[in-house]
Amino acid sequence: MDAEIIAVGSELLLGQIANTNAQYLSKQLAELGVNVYYHTVVGDNAERLAQAIEVAEGRAELILFTGGLGPTKDDLTKETISRHLRADLIFDLEALQSIQLYFKRTGREMTENNKKQALVLEKSTILPNDHGMAPGMLYTSQSHAYMLLPGPPKEMQPMFAVYGVQALQKILKHNDKIQSRVLRFYGIGEALLETKIEDLLVKQSNPTIAPLASDGEVTLRITAKHLSSTEGAKMIQSVQDEILNRVGEYYYGMDETSLIEEAVKELKRRHFTVTSAESLTGGMFQQMLTSVPGASKVFKGGLVSYSNEVKAQVLGVSQSTIITEGVVSERCAIEMAEGAKTLFNSDYAVSFTGVAGPDDLEGHPVGTVFIGLAAPGKDTQAFPLQLGQSSREQIRLRSVKKGCSLLLAALRD
């Protein structure tokens, strides 16, 4: 079964909110073996929505709508679909009673237009709304199925997971399921990665391989269509083994993870601790680290040493280094890392110093970065980066990711 998702709401077209509903639904539908080939966004306009429905019917058997089920005049999804399908709207009594009880319980006045939220397409399967007022529904014709879902993600997601999936499973025409695995790489560009596995991309059929690049990383999503999870796992593993034979040195993790999460896992596994001294990154490394659950077991504390005074007086960076080599230097990065390691009595320490912009510093162009890494039983090292004319935020983020990568590589060495 092929599907199209139509998100209704002018706020989406205005950029006021992101269309996360379509992202969520696509992922869930893939698990059911439903192919999603189009995402459409339509404003609060009945004529344009009707046109979008006609187009979608020409290329999908299942059409899912999000948004436009509320009480106001611009909530027109149900009415538009009702006219298009020549299906009557009737009140769902359970939903109406639930709405009435809500207003009574909260002591608020229930205006007449709130009843509109209890309207559903006659002969449709009702999807209860356990987290809001307007129910969803699944209406089937001889050739198409139409699922209507509320717009707020906090209502839509649990409704689809609890009731929508069950309703769809009853009408699916096949037993295929789709299983995916995401391989994550750092330190290799998208173009080079694709070159290394070009023949696999050319001959792919099932499983398929989809590259995606973002923020200095590259991911490969391997997707298999199968009849059982065991069969799907074997198909994916075979492709994964071939990919890692070629570019395994850049691979760091699988599925929903990150460089910092993998580093925290390794620190925990080895019972090591880490600290950091940050200049240009301004605490971003520490923020990312402490966002990982359980980081308190491996992170004692850190320091933002933005000024030369703090670098010298707290971390012990020598005046000689500051005067002769500058704070944007390998020597300064090394001394910052060693100072932080000593100060916090940690096993590892990572330091960041450089030029985030907008102006050059000490004769170094914007994007010049040095990362220090102090590790137990080894000489402290500094790693230079040249990030070019990226934005200030990109330079900071890419510096932190490189630091995470260096830490992870040292832990896995």
C-alpha positions as CSV (number, residue, x, y, z in Angstrom):
1,M,0.0,0.0,0.0
2,D,1.3,3.4,-1.0
3,A,0.5,6.4,1.2
4,E,0.6,10.2,1.2
5,I,0.6,12.5,4.2
6,I,-1.2,15.8,4.0
7,A,-0.5,18.2,6.8
8,V,-3.1,21.0,7.1
9,G,-2.3,24.3,8.6
10,S,-1.2,27.8,7.4
11,E,1.2,27.9,10.4
12,L,3.3,25.2,8.7
13,L,3.6,27.2,5.5
14,L,4.5,30.3,7.4
15,G,7.4,28.4,9.1
16,Q,5.9,29.0,12.5
17,I,6.1,25.3,13.3
18,A,7.9,22.3,11.8
19,N,6.1,19.4,10.2
20,T,7.2,16.8,12.7
21,N,4.0,14.9,12.3
22,A,4.9,13.8,8.8
23,Q,8.3,12.7,10.0
24,Y,6.8,10.6,12.8
25,L,4.1,9.1,10.6
26,S,6.5,8.1,7.9
27,K,8.7,6.2,10.3
28,Q,5.7,4.4,11.8
29,L,4.2,3.6,8.4
30,A,7.5,2.1,7.3
31,E,7.4,-0.3,10.1
32,L,4.0,-1.4,8.8
33,G,5.4,-2.0,5.3
34,V,3.5,1.1,3.9
35,N,5.4,3.1,1.4
36,V,5.3,6.9,1.9
37,Y,6.2,8.7,-1.4
38,Y,4.8,12.2,-0.8
39,H,4.4,14.7,1.9
40,T,2.1,17.6,1.2
41,V,1.4,20.7,3.2
42,V,-1.7,22.8,2.6
43,G,-2.9,26.0,4.3
44,D,-6.3,26.5,5.9
45,N,-8.1,26.8,2.6
46,A,-10.9,24.4,1.6
47,E,-10.4,24.8,-2.2
48,R,-6.6,24.1,-2.1
49,L,-7.2,21.2,0.3
50,A,-9.7,19.6,-2.1
51,Q,-7.2,19.9,-4.9
52,A,-4.5,18.3,-2.8
53,I,-6.9,15.4,-2.0
54,E,-7.6,14.8,-5.7
55,V,-3.9,14.8,-6.5
56,A,-3.1,12.4,-3.6
57,E,-5.8,10.0,-4.7
58,G,-4.0,9.7,-8.1
59,R,-0.8,8.4,-6.5
60,A,-1.7,6.8,-3.1
61,E,-4.2,4.3,-1.7
62,L,-3.9,5.6,1.8
63,I,-4.1,9.3,2.6
64,L,-3.4,10.5,6.1
65,F,-4.3,14.0,7.2
66,T,-3.0,15.9,10.3
67,G,-4.5,19.0,11.6
68,G,-7.7,20.9,11.0
69,L,-10.0,19.0,13.4
70,G,-10.4,21.8,16.0
71,P,-13.3,24.1,16.9
72,T,-12.5,27.2,14.9
73,K,-13.6,28.3,11.4
74,D,-10.2,27.6,9.9
75,D,-10.3,24.0,11.1
76,L,-11.9,22.6,7.9
77,T,-10.3,19.2,7.2
78,K,-13.4,17.2,8.1
79,E,-15.8,19.4,6.3
80,T,-13.7,19.4,3.1
81,I,-13.2,15.6,3.1
82,S,-16.9,15.2,3.8
83,R,-17.9,17.2,0.7
84,H,-15.2,15.5,-1.4
85,L,-16.4,12.0,-0.4
86,R,-20.1,12.9,-0.2
87,A,-20.0,11.4,3.3
88,D,-22.1,12.9,6.1
89,L,-20.7,14.2,9.3
90,I,-22.4,13.0,12.4
91,F,-21.7,13.5,16.1
92,D,-19.7,10.8,17.9
93,L,-21.6,10.7,21.2
94,E,-18.6,9.4,23.3
95,A,-16.4,12.2,22.0
96,L,-19.2,14.8,22.7
97,Q,-19.7,13.6,26.2
98,S,-15.9,13.6,26.8
99,I,-15.7,17.2,25.6
100,Q,-18.6,18.3,27.8
101,L,-17.1,16.6,30.9
102,Y,-13.8,18.3,30.3
103,F,-15.4,21.8,30.4
104,K,-17.5,20.9,33.4
105,R,-14.4,19.5,35.2
106,T,-12.3,22.5,34.5
107,G,-15.1,25.0,35.3
108,R,-14.8,26.6,31.9
109,E,-17.7,27.7,29.6
110,M,-18.2,25.4,26.6
111,T,-19.0,27.5,23.6
112,E,-21.2,26.0,20.8
113,N,-18.3,25.7,18.3
114,N,-16.6,23.2,20.6
115,K,-19.2,20.6,19.7
116,K,-17.7,20.7,16.2
117,Q,-14.8,18.7,17.4
118,A,-17.0,15.7,18.0
119,L,-18.1,15.5,14.4
120,V,-16.9,12.4,12.5
121,L,-17.4,10.9,9.1
122,E,-20.4,8.5,9.1
123,K,-19.4,4.8,8.9
124,S,-15.8,5.6,9.8
125,T,-13.7,3.8,12.4
126,I,-13.3,6.2,15.4
127,L,-9.8,6.8,16.9
128,P,-10.3,8.0,20.5
129,N,-8.3,11.0,21.6
130,D,-7.0,10.2,25.1
131,H,-4.9,13.4,25.2
132,G,-7.3,16.0,23.7
133,M,-10.8,16.6,22.4
134,A,-11.2,15.9,18.7
135,P,-11.2,12.2,17.8
136,G,-9.5,10.9,14.8
137,M,-11.1,8.5,12.2
138,L,-10.4,6.0,9.4
139,Y,-12.8,6.1,6.5
140,T,-12.5,3.6,3.7
141,S,-14.0,3.7,0.2
142,Q,-13.7,1.1,-2.6
143,S,-10.4,2.4,-3.7
144,H,-8.9,4.5,-0.9
145,A,-8.5,4.8,2.8
146,Y,-8.5,8.2,4.6
147,M,-7.1,8.6,8.1
148,L,-7.8,11.9,9.9
149,L,-5.6,12.8,12.8
150,P,-5.3,15.9,15.1
151,G,-2.5,18.4,14.6
152,P,-0.9,18.7,18.0
153,P,1.9,16.0,18.2
154,K,1.0,15.3,21.9
155,E,-2.4,14.2,20.7
156,M,-1.6,12.7,17.3
157,Q,1.3,10.4,18.2
158,P,-0.4,8.5,21.0
159,M,-3.6,8.3,19.0
160,F,-1.8,6.8,16.0
161,A,0.3,4.4,18.1
162,V,-2.6,3.1,20.1
163,Y,-5.5,3.2,17.7
164,G,-4.3,4.1,14.2
165,V,-1.9,1.3,13.8
166,Q,-4.5,-1.3,14.9
167,A,-7.0,0.2,12.4
168,L,-4.6,0.1,9.5
169,Q,-3.5,-3.4,10.2
170,K,-7.0,-4.5,9.5
171,I,-7.0,-3.1,5.9
172,L,-3.4,-3.7,4.8
173,K,-3.2,-6.0,1.8
174,H,0.1,-7.7,2.6
175,N,2.2,-9.1,5.4
176,D,5.4,-7.3,4.5
177,K,7.2,-5.2,7.1
178,I,10.0,-2.8,6.7
179,Q,13.0,-2.8,9.0
180,S,15.7,-0.2,9.1
181,R,19.1,0.3,10.7
182,V,21.1,3.5,10.7
183,L,24.9,3.4,10.6
184,R,26.7,6.5,11.8
185,F,30.1,7.7,10.5
186,Y,32.4,10.6,11.4
187,G,35.6,11.9,9.7
188,I,34.6,11.0,6.1
189,G,32.6,13.2,3.7
190,E,29.4,12.2,2.1
191,A,31.0,12.2,-1.4
192,L,33.9,10.0,-0.4
193,L,31.7,7.6,1.5
194,E,29.4,7.2,-1.5
195,T,32.4,6.6,-3.7
196,K,33.6,3.8,-1.4
197,I,30.2,2.0,-1.7
198,E,29.1,3.2,-5.1
199,D,28.7,-0.3,-6.5
200,L,26.4,-1.2,-3.6
201,L,24.3,1.8,-4.2
202,V,24.0,1.1,-7.9
203,K,22.8,-2.5,-7.5
204,Q,20.7,-2.0,-4.4
205,S,17.1,-3.4,-4.5
206,N,16.2,-5.0,-1.2
207,P,17.7,-3.9,1.2
208,T,18.2,-0.3,0.1
209,I,20.9,2.1,1.2
210,A,20.2,5.8,1.7
211,P,23.1,8.2,2.6
212,L,22.4,11.5,4.5
213,A,24.9,14.1,5.6
214,S,24.5,16.6,8.5
215,D,26.8,18.7,10.8
216,G,30.1,17.0,9.8
217,E,28.6,13.5,10.0
218,V,27.3,11.0,7.5
219,T,24.6,8.3,8.1
220,L,23.6,5.3,6.0
221,R,20.1,4.0,6.5
222,I,19.8,0.3,5.4
223,T,16.1,-0.7,4.9
224,A,14.8,-4.2,4.2
225,K,11.4,-5.4,3.3
226,H,10.7,-8.7,4.8
227,L,8.1,-11.2,6.2
228,S,9.8,-11.7,9.6
229,S,12.1,-9.6,11.8
230,T,14.6,-12.4,11.8
231,E,14.8,-12.4,8.1
232,G,15.0,-8.6,7.9
233,A,17.9,-8.6,10.5
234,K,19.9,-11.1,8.4
235,M,19.4,-9.1,5.2
236,I,20.5,-5.9,6.9
237,Q,23.5,-7.4,8.6
238,S,24.8,-8.8,5.3
239,V,24.8,-5.3,3.8
240,Q,26.2,-3.8,7.0
241,D,29.1,-6.2,7.0
242,E,30.0,-5.3,3.4
243,I,29.9,-1.6,4.2
244,L,32.0,-1.8,7.3
245,N,34.6,-3.8,5.4
246,R,35.2,-0.7,3.3
247,V,34.6,2.2,5.7
248,G,34.6,0.7,9.1
249,E,37.3,3.0,10.4
250,Y,34.9,5.9,10.3
251,Y,32.0,4.0,11.9
252,Y,31.1,5.0,15.5
253,G,27.6,3.8,16.3
254,M,24.2,2.6,15.2
255,D,20.6,4.0,15.1
256,E,19.7,6.7,17.7
257,T,23.0,7.6,19.2
258,S,25.7,10.3,19.0
259,L,29.4,10.7,19.4
260,I,29.1,12.0,22.9
261,E,26.7,9.2,23.9
262,E,29.1,6.6,22.6
263,A,31.9,8.3,24.5
264,V,29.9,8.2,27.8
265,K,29.2,4.5,27.2
266,E,32.9,3.8,26.8
267,L,33.8,5.9,29.9
268,K,31.3,4.0,32.0
269,R,32.4,0.6,30.7
270,R,36.0,1.4,31.5
271,H,35.3,3.2,34.8
272,F,37.1,6.3,33.6
273,T,36.3,10.0,34.2
274,V,36.6,13.0,31.9
275,T,36.7,16.8,32.3
276,S,37.1,19.7,29.8
277,A,38.6,23.2,29.5
278,E,36.8,25.2,26.9
279,S,37.5,28.6,25.4
280,L,35.9,29.2,22.0
281,T,33.2,26.5,22.6
282,G,32.1,28.3,25.8
283,G,30.9,25.1,27.6
284,M,29.2,23.4,24.7
285,F,31.1,20.2,25.2
286,Q,30.1,20.1,28.9
287,Q,26.5,20.9,28.0
288,M,26.3,18.0,25.4
289,L,28.0,15.7,27.9
290,T,25.7,16.4,30.8
291,S,22.6,16.0,28.5
292,V,23.4,12.3,28.3
293,P,21.6,10.3,31.1
294,G,24.1,8.9,33.6
295,A,26.9,11.4,32.7
296,S,27.3,12.1,36.4
297,K,29.2,8.8,36.7
298,V,31.9,9.9,34.4
299,F,32.0,13.7,34.5
300,K,33.4,15.4,37.6
301,G,33.2,19.0,36.3
302,G,34.7,21.3,33.8
303,L,35.9,24.9,33.2
304,V,35.1,27.6,30.7
305,S,38.4,29.5,30.4
306,Y,37.4,32.2,28.1
307,S,39.9,34.8,29.3
308,N,43.7,34.6,29.2
309,E,43.6,35.4,32.9
310,V,41.6,32.2,33.7
311,K,43.8,30.1,31.4
312,A,46.9,31.2,33.3
313,Q,45.7,31.5,36.9
314,V,43.3,28.5,37.1
315,L,44.6,26.1,34.4
316,G,48.2,27.0,34.7
317,V,48.8,27.9,31.1
318,S,52.3,29.5,31.2
319,Q,52.8,33.1,30.4
320,S,55.6,32.1,28.1
321,T,53.1,30.1,26.0
322,I,50.6,33.0,26.0
323,I,53.2,35.5,25.0
324,T,55.3,33.5,22.5
325,E,52.8,31.1,20.9
326,G,49.5,32.7,21.8
327,V,46.3,31.2,23.2
328,V,45.4,29.9,19.7
329,S,48.1,27.3,19.5
330,E,48.8,23.6,20.0
331,R,50.9,24.4,23.1
332,C,48.0,26.3,24.8
333,A,45.6,23.4,24.0
334,I,48.0,20.9,25.6
335,E,48.5,23.0,28.7
336,M,44.7,23.6,29.0
337,A,44.0,19.9,28.9
338,E,46.8,19.0,31.3
339,G,45.6,21.8,33.7
340,A,42.0,20.6,33.6
341,K,43.0,17.0,34.2
342,T,45.0,17.9,37.2
343,L,42.5,20.4,38.6
344,F,39.6,17.9,38.5
345,N,41.7,14.7,39.0
346,S,40.1,13.0,36.0
347,D,41.4,10.3,33.8
348,Y,40.8,12.2,30.5
349,A,40.6,15.9,29.7
350,V,39.6,17.6,26.5
351,S,40.4,21.2,25.7
352,F,39.2,23.7,23.0
353,T,40.9,26.9,21.9
354,G,40.6,28.7,18.6
355,V,38.9,31.4,16.6
356,A,35.1,31.2,16.3
357,G,34.8,34.7,14.7
358,P,33.7,37.0,13.5
359,D,37.2,38.5,13.5
360,D,40.7,36.9,13.2
361,L,42.7,36.4,16.4
362,E,46.5,36.5,16.9
363,G,47.0,36.4,13.1
364,H,44.8,33.2,12.8
365,P,41.8,33.2,10.5
366,V,38.3,32.4,11.6
367,G,37.9,28.6,11.9
368,T,41.3,27.9,13.3
369,V,40.9,25.5,16.2
370,F,43.2,23.4,18.4
371,I,41.9,20.5,20.5
372,G,43.9,19.1,23.3
373,L,43.5,15.5,24.7
374,A,45.1,14.3,27.9
375,A,44.8,10.6,28.5
376,P,46.2,8.3,31.2
377,G,49.7,6.9,30.5
378,K,50.2,8.9,27.3
379,D,51.7,12.2,26.3
380,T,49.0,14.9,25.9
381,Q,48.4,15.7,22.2
382,A,46.9,18.7,20.3
383,F,45.0,18.3,17.1
384,P,44.6,21.3,14.7
385,L,41.4,22.0,12.7
386,Q,40.7,24.3,9.9
387,L,37.0,24.9,9.6
388,G,37.1,27.7,7.1
389,Q,34.5,30.5,6.9
390,S,31.7,28.6,8.6
391,S,29.3,30.3,10.9
392,R,30.3,30.9,14.5
393,E,27.8,28.3,15.7
394,Q,29.0,25.7,13.1
395,I,32.6,26.2,14.1
396,R,31.8,25.6,17.8
397,L,29.6,22.6,17.1
398,R,32.1,21.0,14.7
399,S,34.9,21.6,17.2
400,V,32.9,19.8,19.9
401,K,32.1,16.9,17.7
402,K,35.8,16.5,16.7
403,G,36.6,16.6,20.4
404,C,34.1,13.9,21.1
405,S,35.5,11.8,18.2
406,L,39.0,12.1,19.5
407,L,37.9,11.1,23.0
408,L,36.0,8.1,21.7
409,A,38.9,7.0,19.5
410,A,41.3,7.2,22.5
411,L,38.9,5.1,24.7
412,R,38.5,2.5,22.0
413,D,42.2,2.3,21.2
